[in-house]
Amino acid sequence: MAVPKRTSVSVRDEEVLDCLTRRVRVLSIRQIARTWFGETSDPARQARRRMAMLEQAGLIQGRTVSARPELTLIRPLVTWTPGEPTPDHDRMAYLLEARWREPAILTDLVIATRGAGSARGGSGGRWPRRSEVSHDLTFAGLYLAWRTSAPARSAEWISEARLRQEGWGEDDRLPDAMIECDGRRLVIELGGAYGAAKLRDFHRFCAERRLPYELW
C-alpha cells in the first residue's frame, strides 16, 4: 500500500480543502484555477500541479467525468418567504429543464478524501452519482460566486452534509445548503432538471419549517 507523501499545506490549500469538506462536494480544476490561481501566468497548469500534490498527500481525489458545462447564474429563479403565495411549480419545472440542454463534456473534478473531511470537521470521500455531477458542478460555481461577492454570508454556508450531521434527518429531502446570518437561516437550492413533484416536496420541506429560500 502506497504511503502518501508529506506535503506542506498552504493557506490557499486550506481554503480549497475547506470548500471541499465543508461547503460543496466537488470542484472542477477550471473552478479552482480561476478562483485560487487566476493571478498566475498559467492558472490551469498551476491548479493541476497543486491538486496533484494534494492528491499524493491523500487529501483529495481526482477523476475525469462527463458533465454538462457549468451554468452562469445571475439571480435566483424564485425567492420565497413564509406567508407568501406558493410558487407555480409547473412553470418552474419547465424553466429548470429548459436550461440543462448543453451536451456533457469531459471535465476534471476533485473531491476531498474521507480523512481530509474528518480532520476538518466536515465530510469527504463520496463522488457525485452520474445524475448529480452536472448539478454539483454548477452548485459549486454558485458557492464560489457567493464566496467572492458576499464573503460574510458564504462564511456561514452550511452544506447538505453538515445539515445531516446536525440531525435534520436522512429521510427528508434535505436542501443543497443553508446560510445562517444573525441566527436566521436561508435555504439555498440549485434546481436541476426537477419535475414539479420534486419542487413541491422541496417547497413543503421549507414551508413546514418556516424557512425562506432561494431557488437558483
C-alpha positions as a Markdown table, in Angstrom:
| # | Residue | x | y | z |
|---|---|---|---|---|
| 1 | Met | 0.0 | 0.0 | 0.0 |
| 2 | Ala | 1.5 | 3.4 | -1.1 |
| 3 | Val | 2.2 | 5.8 | 1.7 |
| 4 | Pro | 1.0 | 9.4 | 0.9 |
| 5 | Lys | 3.8 | 11.9 | 0.6 |
| 6 | Arg | 4.1 | 14.6 | 3.1 |
| 7 | Thr | 3.0 | 18.0 | 1.7 |
| 8 | Ser | 3.2 | 21.4 | 3.3 |
| 9 | Val | -0.3 | 22.7 | 3.2 |
| 10 | Ser | -0.6 | 26.4 | 2.3 |
| 11 | Val | -3.3 | 28.9 | 3.2 |
| 12 | Arg | -4.6 | 28.5 | -0.3 |
| 13 | Asp | -4.7 | 24.7 | 0.0 |
| 14 | Glu | -6.6 | 25.1 | 3.3 |
| 15 | Glu | -9.2 | 27.3 | 1.5 |
| 16 | Val | -9.7 | 24.6 | -1.2 |
| 17 | Leu | -10.0 | 21.9 | 1.4 |
| 18 | Asp | -12.4 | 23.9 | 3.5 |
| 19 | Cys | -14.5 | 24.3 | 0.4 |
| 20 | Leu | -14.5 | 20.6 | -0.4 |
| 21 | Thr | -15.0 | 19.3 | 3.1 |
| 22 | Arg | -17.5 | 21.9 | 4.5 |
| 23 | Arg | -19.2 | 23.8 | 1.6 |
| 24 | Val | -19.6 | 21.7 | -1.6 |
| 25 | Arg | -18.9 | 18.1 | -2.6 |
| 26 | Val | -16.9 | 18.7 | -5.8 |
| 27 | Leu | -14.8 | 21.3 | -7.7 |
| 28 | Ser | -13.5 | 21.3 | -11.2 |
| 29 | Ile | -9.9 | 22.1 | -12.0 |
| 30 | Arg | -11.2 | 25.0 | -14.0 |
| 31 | Gln | -13.1 | 26.4 | -11.0 |
| 32 | Ile | -10.0 | 26.0 | -8.8 |
| 33 | Ala | -7.8 | 27.7 | -11.4 |
| 34 | Arg | -10.0 | 30.8 | -11.8 |
| 35 | Thr | -10.7 | 31.1 | -8.1 |
| 36 | Trp | -7.2 | 30.5 | -6.5 |
| 37 | Phe | -4.7 | 30.7 | -9.4 |
| 38 | Gly | -6.2 | 33.4 | -11.5 |
| 39 | Glu | -3.2 | 35.8 | -11.0 |
| 40 | Thr | -0.6 | 33.2 | -12.1 |
| 41 | Ser | 0.8 | 33.1 | -15.7 |
| 42 | Asp | -0.9 | 29.7 | -16.4 |
| 43 | Pro | -3.9 | 29.2 | -13.9 |
| 44 | Ala | -4.9 | 25.8 | -15.2 |
| 45 | Arg | -1.4 | 24.3 | -15.2 |
| 46 | Gln | -0.7 | 25.7 | -11.7 |
| 47 | Ala | -4.0 | 24.4 | -10.4 |
| 48 | Arg | -3.4 | 20.9 | -11.8 |
| 49 | Arg | 0.1 | 20.8 | -10.4 |
| 50 | Arg | -1.0 | 21.8 | -6.9 |
| 51 | Met | -4.0 | 19.4 | -6.9 |
| 52 | Ala | -1.7 | 16.6 | -7.9 |
| 53 | Met | 0.4 | 17.3 | -4.9 |
| 54 | Leu | -2.6 | 17.3 | -2.6 |
| 55 | Glu | -3.8 | 14.0 | -4.1 |
| 56 | Gln | -0.4 | 12.5 | -3.5 |
| 57 | Ala | -0.7 | 13.7 | 0.1 |
| 58 | Gly | -4.0 | 11.8 | 0.5 |
| 59 | Leu | -6.1 | 14.9 | 0.9 |
| 60 | Ile | -8.1 | 14.9 | -2.4 |
| 61 | Gln | -9.0 | 12.5 | -5.2 |
| 62 | Gly | -9.2 | 13.4 | -8.9 |
| 63 | Arg | -11.3 | 12.0 | -11.7 |
| 64 | Thr | -12.3 | 12.9 | -15.2 |
| 65 | Val | -16.1 | 12.5 | -15.8 |
| 66 | Ser | -18.7 | 13.7 | -18.3 |
| 67 | Ala | -20.6 | 16.7 | -17.1 |
| 68 | Arg | -22.7 | 19.4 | -18.6 |
| 69 | Pro | -21.0 | 22.8 | -18.7 |
| 70 | Glu | -21.4 | 24.9 | -15.6 |
| 71 | Leu | -24.4 | 27.3 | -15.8 |
| 72 | Thr | -23.8 | 31.0 | -15.3 |
| 73 | Leu | -26.4 | 32.1 | -12.7 |
| 74 | Ile | -27.1 | 35.8 | -12.1 |
| 75 | Arg | -30.1 | 35.8 | -9.8 |
| 76 | Pro | -32.5 | 33.2 | -8.1 |
| 77 | Leu | -35.3 | 31.9 | -10.2 |
| 78 | Val | -37.5 | 32.1 | -7.1 |
| 79 | Thr | -37.2 | 33.9 | -3.8 |
| 80 | Trp | -39.8 | 32.8 | -1.2 |
| 81 | Thr | -40.6 | 33.8 | 2.3 |
| 82 | Pro | -43.1 | 32.2 | 4.7 |
| 83 | Gly | -46.5 | 33.8 | 4.3 |
| 84 | Glu | -46.1 | 34.4 | 0.6 |
| 85 | Pro | -48.1 | 32.6 | -2.1 |
| 86 | Thr | -46.9 | 29.2 | -3.2 |
| 87 | Pro | -44.8 | 29.5 | -6.4 |
| 88 | Asp | -46.0 | 27.9 | -9.7 |
| 89 | His | -44.2 | 24.6 | -9.6 |
| 90 | Asp | -45.2 | 23.5 | -13.1 |
| 91 | Arg | -43.8 | 26.7 | -14.6 |
| 92 | Met | -40.6 | 26.4 | -12.5 |
| 93 | Ala | -40.1 | 22.8 | -13.6 |
| 94 | Tyr | -40.3 | 23.8 | -17.3 |
| 95 | Leu | -37.8 | 26.7 | -16.8 |
| 96 | Leu | -35.4 | 24.4 | -15.0 |
| 97 | Glu | -35.5 | 21.6 | -17.5 |
| 98 | Ala | -35.0 | 24.0 | -20.4 |
| 99 | Arg | -31.7 | 25.3 | -19.2 |
| 100 | Trp | -29.9 | 21.9 | -18.9 |
| 101 | Arg | -29.6 | 21.4 | -22.6 |
| 102 | Glu | -25.8 | 21.7 | -23.3 |
| 103 | Pro | -24.2 | 18.3 | -24.1 |
| 104 | Ala | -21.9 | 16.8 | -21.5 |
| 105 | Ile | -18.1 | 17.2 | -21.9 |
| 106 | Leu | -15.1 | 15.6 | -20.2 |
| 107 | Thr | -14.4 | 17.5 | -17.0 |
| 108 | Asp | -11.6 | 17.2 | -14.5 |
| 109 | Leu | -13.0 | 17.1 | -11.0 |
| 110 | Val | -11.7 | 16.7 | -7.4 |
| 111 | Ile | -13.3 | 15.8 | -4.1 |
| 112 | Ala | -11.9 | 15.7 | -0.6 |
| 113 | Thr | -10.9 | 12.3 | 0.9 |
| 114 | Arg | -12.7 | 11.0 | 3.9 |
| 115 | Gly | -9.7 | 11.6 | 6.0 |
| 116 | Ala | -9.4 | 15.2 | 5.0 |
| 117 | Gly | -13.1 | 15.7 | 5.8 |
| 118 | Ser | -12.8 | 14.1 | 9.2 |
| 119 | Ala | -9.8 | 16.2 | 10.1 |
| 120 | Arg | -11.7 | 19.4 | 9.3 |
| 121 | Gly | -15.0 | 18.5 | 10.9 |
| 122 | Gly | -16.6 | 18.0 | 7.5 |
| 123 | Ser | -17.1 | 15.3 | 5.0 |
| 124 | Gly | -15.4 | 13.7 | 2.0 |
| 125 | Gly | -14.8 | 10.5 | 0.1 |
| 126 | Arg | -18.1 | 10.4 | -1.9 |
| 127 | Trp | -18.2 | 11.1 | -5.6 |
| 128 | Pro | -21.4 | 12.5 | -7.0 |
| 129 | Arg | -23.6 | 10.0 | -8.8 |
| 130 | Arg | -23.7 | 10.3 | -12.5 |
| 131 | Ser | -27.1 | 12.0 | -12.2 |
| 132 | Glu | -25.7 | 14.5 | -9.7 |
| 133 | Val | -22.4 | 15.6 | -11.4 |
| 134 | Ser | -23.7 | 18.4 | -13.5 |
| 135 | His | -25.9 | 19.8 | -10.7 |
| 136 | Asp | -23.0 | 19.6 | -8.2 |
| 137 | Leu | -20.6 | 21.3 | -10.6 |
| 138 | Thr | -22.9 | 24.3 | -11.1 |
| 139 | Phe | -23.7 | 24.4 | -7.4 |
| 140 | Ala | -20.0 | 24.6 | -6.6 |
| 141 | Gly | -19.8 | 27.6 | -9.0 |
| 142 | Leu | -22.7 | 29.2 | -7.2 |
| 143 | Tyr | -20.9 | 28.9 | -3.9 |
| 144 | Leu | -17.7 | 30.3 | -5.3 |
| 145 | Ala | -19.6 | 33.3 | -6.7 |
| 146 | Trp | -21.1 | 33.9 | -3.3 |
| 147 | Arg | -17.7 | 33.5 | -1.7 |
| 148 | Thr | -16.4 | 36.3 | -3.8 |
| 149 | Ser | -19.4 | 38.7 | -3.8 |
| 150 | Ala | -20.7 | 38.1 | -0.2 |
| 151 | Pro | -17.9 | 36.7 | 1.9 |
| 152 | Ala | -19.7 | 37.4 | 5.2 |
| 153 | Arg | -22.6 | 35.3 | 4.0 |
| 154 | Ser | -20.6 | 32.5 | 2.4 |
| 155 | Ala | -18.7 | 32.0 | 5.6 |
| 156 | Glu | -21.9 | 30.8 | 7.2 |
| 157 | Trp | -22.7 | 28.5 | 4.3 |
| 158 | Ile | -23.9 | 25.2 | 5.7 |
| 159 | Ser | -23.7 | 22.2 | 3.4 |
| 160 | Glu | -26.3 | 19.4 | 3.0 |
| 161 | Ala | -23.8 | 17.0 | 4.6 |
| 162 | Arg | -23.5 | 19.2 | 7.6 |
| 163 | Leu | -27.3 | 19.6 | 7.9 |
| 164 | Arg | -27.4 | 15.8 | 8.0 |
| 165 | Gln | -24.7 | 15.8 | 10.7 |
| 166 | Glu | -26.8 | 18.3 | 12.7 |
| 167 | Gly | -29.7 | 15.9 | 12.8 |
| 168 | Trp | -32.0 | 17.2 | 10.1 |
| 169 | Gly | -32.6 | 13.6 | 9.1 |
| 170 | Glu | -31.9 | 11.0 | 6.5 |
| 171 | Asp | -35.4 | 10.6 | 5.2 |
| 172 | Asp | -36.3 | 14.2 | 4.5 |
| 173 | Arg | -35.2 | 15.6 | 1.1 |
| 174 | Leu | -32.5 | 18.0 | 2.5 |
| 175 | Pro | -31.8 | 21.2 | 0.6 |
| 176 | Asp | -28.4 | 21.8 | -1.0 |
| 177 | Ala | -27.3 | 24.3 | 1.6 |
| 178 | Met | -28.4 | 26.9 | 4.1 |
| 179 | Ile | -26.9 | 30.3 | 5.0 |
| 180 | Glu | -27.0 | 31.3 | 8.6 |
| 181 | Cys | -27.0 | 35.0 | 9.5 |
| 182 | Asp | -27.9 | 36.6 | 12.9 |
| 183 | Gly | -29.4 | 33.3 | 14.0 |
| 184 | Arg | -31.7 | 33.0 | 10.9 |
| 185 | Arg | -31.3 | 30.5 | 8.1 |
| 186 | Leu | -32.0 | 30.9 | 4.4 |
| 187 | Val | -32.3 | 27.8 | 2.3 |
| 188 | Ile | -30.3 | 27.7 | -0.9 |
| 189 | Glu | -31.3 | 25.2 | -3.6 |
| 190 | Leu | -30.0 | 24.7 | -7.1 |
| 191 | Gly | -32.7 | 23.4 | -9.4 |
| 192 | Gly | -31.6 | 20.5 | -11.6 |
| 193 | Ala | -33.9 | 19.1 | -14.2 |
| 194 | Tyr | -36.5 | 18.8 | -11.5 |
| 195 | Gly | -40.1 | 17.8 | -12.0 |
| 196 | Ala | -43.0 | 19.7 | -10.5 |
| 197 | Ala | -43.5 | 17.0 | -7.8 |
| 198 | Lys | -39.9 | 17.3 | -6.6 |
| 199 | Leu | -40.3 | 21.1 | -6.4 |
| 200 | Arg | -43.5 | 20.7 | -4.4 |
| 201 | Asp | -41.6 | 18.4 | -2.0 |
| 202 | Phe | -38.8 | 21.0 | -1.6 |
| 203 | His | -41.3 | 23.8 | -1.0 |
| 204 | Arg | -43.2 | 21.7 | 1.6 |
| 205 | Phe | -39.9 | 21.0 | 3.4 |
| 206 | Cys | -39.3 | 24.7 | 3.7 |
| 207 | Ala | -42.9 | 25.8 | 4.4 |
| 208 | Glu | -43.3 | 23.3 | 7.2 |
| 209 | Arg | -40.2 | 24.6 | 8.9 |
| 210 | Arg | -40.9 | 28.2 | 8.0 |
| 211 | Leu | -37.7 | 28.6 | 6.2 |
| 212 | Pro | -37.3 | 31.2 | 3.5 |
| 213 | Tyr | -35.5 | 30.0 | 0.4 |
| 214 | Glu | -33.8 | 30.9 | -2.8 |
| 215 | Leu | -34.2 | 28.5 | -5.7 |
| 216 | Trp | -31.4 | 29.1 | -8.3 |
